[in-house]
Amino acid sequence: MGVARVRNSAVIVGVPRETKTREYRVGMTPAGVRILTSHGHKVLIERGAGEGSGILDDEYTAQGGTIVPTPADAWSAEMVVKVKEPLPAEYVFFRENLVLFTFLHLAAEPVLTRRLVQAGVSALAYETIQLDDGSLPLLKPMSEVAGRMAVQVGATCLEKERGGKGVLLGGVPGTRRGRVVILGGGVVGRNAATIAVGVGAQVTVLDVRAETMAYLEDVFGGAIETLYSNPTNIEETVVRADLLVGAVLVAGAAAPKLVGAELVRGMSKGSVVVDVAVDQGGCIETCRPTTHDNPTYEVDGVVHYCVANMPGAVPHTSTWALTNTTIQYAVRIADQGLASAARADRALMRGFNTYHGEVTCEPVAQACGLEWEPVRTLLE
């Protein structure tokens, strides 16, 4: 009895413990468990899955959840709700009719994409569920966290003992303020600007959307500078930046490379790069994914912080911010069945990345060199 074929029937939902390095978030809070169980569904929580977020197993059972001892038990469910993409050790749990609901970022994960297709998994990505106005409701809360963290960690990396040039972003009277350049004025960029302005930095945001720049000017007034994102403006601002934040997103697709290695080489020694788009391949050529265990590296004397799961470091904020938005979709899928829920909600339909052995997200297919089929035609 798979979720894809069930309507108005009890569904088993699994919440495994995250396995990515220092990923402390969990895919569901006790409140989410209570909602699902009150709808007649069963929720299997892997033992200790919530510990990193300060959630004890007893808190799940108090809301109707069932604690299971192994990852295999949690993955045996009809629908698995996670935070991050499965790692190779979890591929063994893939099977036909499994519904996987999590962040996937498959444009940068061709091997994972192929394994999902081969196994016939119906994989829905938080980051590609998109409303008609173009907004990404499940990505937004983590983008808000990552944007604010970008300046926080960037400021720390600028300290001399961490390889930085020793610039205090806010400066003090009689000294220059640190220069923060943000590529992209969306949710990540706006939140990065909020923190950068708050600490007193000199902030420049580059974007190609006139309405976005106008909005930022309205919100921040004269506290920031906005520039049209073209090669000339990027080159002129990046070489002067103390902290460069990559905040560019194309839904489902690999991030465009806006800053090349030669331009990074032109930055002054001890400058810092934080690429929030690294889980989609990054918008800065010299960036590659790092972990919370080894978050930074240097290229031509420039410190790079490129942790692909930045919000995992602040799980008390991130888990609740994320699951407050994901639970409504999880309940909809469990209550209505995957196909019916998707037909009734265009935003949810856009979340499909793979379905019954097909890639259903065009940007993912293009990035991975695979054929694709619109999910709407597969659901007919």
C-alpha positions in Angstrom: 0.0 0.0 0.0 2.0 3.0 -1.3 1.4 6.6 -0.6 1.2 7.2 -4.4 -1.9 5.0 -4.6 -3.7 5.7 -1.3 -6.5 8.2 -0.7 -8.0 8.8 2.7 -6.2 5.8 4.3 -3.8 5.5 7.1 -0.2 6.1 5.9 3.1 5.2 7.6 5.5 8.1 7.8 9.2 7.6 8.6 11.6 10.2 10.1 15.1 8.9 10.1 18.1 10.4 11.9 20.1 12.7 9.7 23.5 11.3 8.7 25.2 14.3 7.1 28.2 15.6 9.0 27.1 17.6 12.0 23.5 17.9 10.7 21.5 18.4 13.9 18.2 19.2 12.4 15.4 16.6 12.2 12.6 16.3 9.7 9.7 16.6 12.1 8.9 18.1 15.5 6.5 16.5 18.0 3.9 19.0 16.9 4.1 17.6 13.4 3.8 14.1 14.7 0.7 15.1 16.7 -0.9 16.5 13.5 -0.3 13.4 11.5 -1.4 10.9 14.2 -4.5 13.0 14.8 -5.3 12.4 11.1 -5.0 8.6 11.7 -1.5 8.2 10.3 1.4 6.4 12.0 4.8 8.1 12.4 8.0 6.1 13.0 10.8 8.1 14.5 14.3 6.7 14.5 15.7 6.5 18.0 17.6 9.7 18.9 16.6 11.5 15.6 15.6 14.7 17.5 18.5 14.8 20.0 20.5 17.4 18.0 17.5 19.7 18.1 16.9 19.1 21.8 13.9 16.9 21.2 13.8 13.7 23.3 12.2 10.4 22.2 9.6 10.7 24.9 8.4 14.0 23.5 7.6 12.2 20.2 5.8 9.3 21.9 3.8 11.7 24.0 2.3 13.0 20.7 1.6 9.6 19.3 4.8 8.8 17.5 6.5 5.4 17.6 10.3 5.1 18.3 12.1 2.6 16.1 15.6 1.4 16.7 17.3 1.5 13.3 17.4 3.6 10.1 16.0 0.6 8.2 12.9 0.7 10.4 12.3 4.4 9.7 13.0 4.0 6.0 10.5 1.1 5.8 7.7 3.7 5.9 5.6 4.6 2.8 6.7 8.2 3.0 10.0 9.4 4.5 10.4 12.9 5.7 14.0 14.2 6.1 16.0 17.4 6.1 18.9 16.7 3.8 19.5 14.6 0.7 20.2 10.9 1.3 23.9 9.9 1.5 25.3 6.8 -0.2 24.8 4.6 2.8 21.0 5.3 2.6 20.6 4.4 -1.1 20.0 0.8 0.0 16.6 1.9 1.4 15.4 3.2 -2.0 12.5 1.2 -3.5 9.6 1.6 -5.8 6.6 3.5 -4.5 8.7 5.1 -1.7 7.8 8.8 -1.3 10.8 10.9 -0.2 10.2 14.4 1.0 13.3 16.4 1.8 15.8 18.9 0.5 17.5 17.3 -2.5 19.4 19.8 -4.6 19.7 17.2 -7.3 21.2 19.5 -9.9 24.5 19.0 -8.1 23.9 15.3 -7.3 23.9 13.3 -10.6 24.7 10.0 -8.9 21.9 10.4 -6.3 19.5 11.4 -9.1 20.2 8.3 -11.1 19.8 6.1 -8.1 16.4 7.6 -7.3 15.3 7.1 -10.9 16.6 3.5 -11.0 14.8 2.6 -7.8 11.5 4.2 -8.9 11.4 6.6 -5.9 8.9 9.5 -6.0 11.2 12.3 -4.7 9.8 15.7 -3.8 12.3 18.5 -3.1 11.5 21.2 -0.6 13.5 23.6 -2.7 11.4 23.2 -5.9 7.9 23.5 -4.4 7.0 26.9 -5.9 3.9 29.1 -5.6 2.4 30.7 -8.7 4.1 34.0 -7.7 7.6 32.3 -8.0 8.2 32.2 -4.3 9.6 29.0 -2.6 7.8 28.6 0.7 9.8 25.6 2.0 13.2 27.0 1.0 12.4 30.4 2.4 12.9 29.7 6.2 16.3 28.0 5.6 17.3 30.8 3.2 16.5 33.2 6.0 18.7 31.3 8.5 21.5 30.8 6.0 21.5 34.5 4.9 21.8 35.7 8.5 24.4 33.0 9.3 26.5 34.0 6.2 27.4 37.4 7.7 27.8 35.9 11.2 30.3 33.2 10.0 31.9 35.6 7.6 32.7 38.1 10.3 34.3 35.3 12.4 36.4 34.2 9.4 37.7 37.7 8.9 39.4 37.4 12.3 43.2 37.2 11.9 43.5 34.0 13.9 41.1 32.3 11.5 43.0 33.3 8.4 41.2 36.6 7.7 42.6 40.1 7.2 41.6 41.2 10.7 38.8 43.6 9.8 35.9 44.3 12.1 32.8 44.6 9.9 31.3 47.5 11.9 34.6 49.2 12.5 35.0 51.7 15.3 35.2 55.5 15.2 38.2 56.6 13.1 38.5 53.4 11.1 36.8 52.2 7.9 33.9 49.8 8.1 34.1 46.4 6.5 32.9 46.1 3.0 30.2 43.4 2.4 29.2 42.5 -1.2 26.1 40.3 -1.6 25.4 38.6 -5.0 21.7 38.3 -5.2 18.9 40.3 -3.4 16.4 37.5 -2.8 15.6 35.9 0.6 19.3 35.0 1.4 20.6 38.3 0.2 18.0 40.3 2.1 18.7 38.5 5.3 22.4 38.8 4.9 22.0 42.5 4.3 19.9 42.7 7.5 22.7 41.4 9.6 25.5 43.2 7.8 23.7 46.5 8.2 23.0 45.7 11.8 26.6 45.3 12.6 27.5 48.5 10.8 29.1 47.2 7.7 29.3 49.0 4.3 26.9 46.9 2.2 26.4 46.5 -1.5 23.8 44.1 -3.0 23.9 43.2 -6.7 20.8 41.8 -8.5 19.3 41.9 -12.0 15.7 42.6 -10.9 14.8 46.2 -10.8 11.8 45.5 -8.5 14.1 43.6 -6.0 16.6 46.5 -5.9 13.8 49.0 -5.4 12.4 46.9 -2.5 15.8 46.7 -0.8 16.2 50.4 -1.2 12.8 51.0 0.4 13.6 48.6 3.3 17.1 49.7 4.0 17.1 53.2 2.7 20.6 54.7 2.5 22.1 51.9 4.6 22.9 49.8 1.5 23.9 50.4 -2.1 22.2 48.4 -4.8 23.9 47.8 -8.2 22.7 46.0 -11.3 24.5 42.7 -11.5 26.6 42.8 -14.7 30.3 41.7 -15.2 31.6 45.2 -14.7 29.9 45.9 -11.5 30.7 42.5 -10.2 34.4 42.9 -10.9 34.6 46.4 -9.4 32.8 45.4 -6.2 34.3 42.0 -5.6 37.9 43.0 -5.7 37.2 45.6 -2.9 35.1 43.3 -0.7 36.2 42.1 2.7 33.3 39.7 2.7 31.7 38.3 -0.4 28.4 36.5 0.0 27.0 34.3 -2.8 23.2 34.3 -2.6 22.1 33.4 -6.1 19.4 30.8 -6.7 17.7 29.4 -9.8 15.0 27.0 -8.6 16.1 23.4 -9.1 19.0 24.3 -11.4 22.8 24.6 -10.9 23.7 28.1 -9.7 25.3 30.3 -12.4 29.0 31.0 -12.0 29.2 34.8 -11.5 32.7 35.1 -10.0 35.6 33.3 -11.7 38.8 32.1 -10.2 40.7 35.0 -11.7 38.5 37.5 -10.0 38.9 35.7 -6.6 42.7 35.9 -7.2 42.3 39.7 -7.4 40.7 40.0 -3.9 43.0 41.1 -1.2 44.6 38.4 1.0 42.5 37.5 4.0 39.2 38.4 2.4 36.4 36.0 3.0 33.9 34.2 0.6 30.7 32.6 1.9 28.8 30.9 -0.9 25.3 30.0 0.3 24.5 28.5 -3.1 27.2 25.8 -2.8 24.6 23.0 -2.4 23.5 24.0 -5.9 27.0 24.0 -7.2 27.9 27.5 -6.0 27.9 30.9 -7.8 31.7 31.4 -7.2 34.0 29.2 -9.3 36.5 28.5 -6.5 33.8 27.2 -4.1 33.3 23.5 -3.3 31.2 22.0 -0.5 32.7 21.7 3.0 31.4 20.4 6.3 31.0 21.8 9.7 34.0 19.7 10.8 36.2 21.4 8.2 34.3 24.5 7.1 37.0 26.6 5.5 39.9 26.5 3.1 42.0 29.1 1.2 42.3 29.8 -2.4 45.0 32.4 -3.3 44.9 33.7 0.2 41.1 34.1 0.3 39.2 32.2 3.0 36.3 30.2 1.7 33.4 29.1 3.9 31.2 26.7 1.9 29.3 24.5 4.3 26.4 23.0 2.4 24.1 22.6 5.4 24.8 25.9 7.2 21.4 26.0 9.1 22.3 22.6 10.6 24.5 24.4 13.0 21.6 26.3 14.6 19.0 23.5 14.9 16.9 25.0 17.7 16.0 27.7 15.2 16.2 25.8 11.9 14.2 22.6 12.8 11.1 24.6 13.9 11.4 27.2 11.1 11.6 24.4 8.5 9.0 22.0 9.9 6.4 24.7 10.5 6.2 25.0 6.7 6.8 21.4 5.6 4.2 19.7 7.8 1.2 21.1 5.9 2.5 19.5 2.7 3.3 16.2 4.4 -0.2 16.1 5.9 -1.7 16.8 2.5 0.2 14.0 0.8 -0.6 11.5 3.6 -4.3 12.5 3.7 -5.0 12.6 -0.1 -2.3 10.3 -1.6 0.6 11.7 -3.6 -1.1 11.9 -7.0 -4.3 13.4 -5.8 -2.5 16.0 -3.6 -0.3 17.0 -6.6 -3.2 17.4 -8.9 -4.9 19.7 -6.4 -1.8 21.8 -5.7 0.4 23.2 -8.5 3.0 24.3 -6.0 3.3 20.7 -4.8 3.4 19.3 -8.3 6.4 21.5 -9.0 8.2 19.8 -6.1 8.5 16.5 -8.0 12.1 15.8 -9.0 11.6 12.1 -9.8 8.5 10.0 -10.2 8.1 6.3 -11.1 11.5 6.0 -12.8 11.5 9.4 -14.5 13.2 12.7 -13.9 10.4 15.2 -13.7 12.3 18.5 -13.1 13.7 20.0 -16.2 16.6 21.9 -14.6 17.7 18.8 -12.8 17.6 16.8 -16.0 19.6 19.4 -17.8 22.2 19.6 -15.1 22.6 15.8 -14.8 22.5 15.1 -18.6 19.2 13.1 -18.4 15.9 13.0 -20.2 12.9 14.3 -18.4 9.1 14.0 -18.4 6.7 16.5 -17.0 5.0 15.0 -13.9 1.6 16.2 -15.1 1.7 13.8 -18.0 2.7 10.9 -15.7 -0.1 11.6 -13.3 -2.8 11.6 -16.1 
